[in-house]
Amino acid sequence: MNENDRAESAPTAGSGRPADVSDTVQAAAGSSGAADDSPARRPWRDILLYGLARLLLFVVLTVVIQSVAILLGMGQSFPLAISALLALIIAFPLSMFVFRGLRQRVNAQIAVWDAGRQKHRAEMRAQLEERLD
C-alpha cells in the first residue's frame, strides 16, 4: 500500500461526515460523461450561480427592509446603509437554508476539485523524490 492509497482510505475510516464527502468525490470522479458540461466549467458555473443567488437575496432583503421603514414613516430617519446592514446580517444564515441544495452541490464539486489537486500534488511530489534520489 503506497502513500496515495493510505491518504485516500483514511477519510472513510472516520466519522460519517468524511465518508460522505469521500463517497461524493469518488462518485463524481467516476462519472465523467460526455453529456455533462466539461468538468472544469461546471463548478465555476455553480459557484457563480450560488454567489449571484446570495447577492440577489441581499438586495431583495435590503429593498424589503427599506420599504417597510418608509411605509412606517421612518424613511427619513432610517438610512439605506442601516437597511443594507440588517439585510446582510439576515441574508448570511438565511442563504444557507434557502440555497441548501446549490450549496451542497458546490461543496461536492469543490471536494472533487480538491481531491484531484491533492492527487496531482502527490504525483508531483513522488516524481520529484524520484529525480532527487
Buried (B, 14 or more C-beta within 10 A) or exposed (E): EEEEEEEBEEBEEEEEEEEBBBEBBBEBBEEEEEEEEEBEEBBEEBBEBBEEBBEEBBEEBBBEBBEEBEEEEEEEEBEEEEBBEBBEEBBEEBBEEBBEEBBEBBBBBEBBBEBEEEBEEBEEEEEEEEEEE
